[in-house]
Amino acid sequence: MKKLMVIIVLFLPISYLATIDNSANAEIVIPSYAKWGRLAMEKTKAKYPNAQIIDYLHIGKETKGDTTVEKFKLWLKGKEKEFGVFIDISYNPKTEEVIKITYKETDR
């Protein structure tokens, strides 16, 4: 039996992926939310296995006390509809242990 390999390509504006300094050595800087964005995509794909993720947006980060929440909006295309999902990933910023992940569907 053949196995199917799925590769997700993430398209972000170049300003999100890298900054280039003026020196002879260019330096690539990975945004702090990249790890959480990958996790948001993995968990969303597991929750909605019959839908394709067609867009990705990092909304922002909120820190309150010992908890940080990374906020994302993914746009999915299913067999019968397109819809958005807001994903909040709450975690401990010192240990990076995930506390909870919430999903909220939207039609916009």
Secondary structure, DSSP 8 states (H G I E B T S, - for coil): -------------HHHH----SSSS------TTHHHHHHHHHHHHHHSTTSEEEEEEEEEEEEETTEEEEEEEEEEE-SS-EEEEEEEEEE-TTT--EEEEEEEEE--
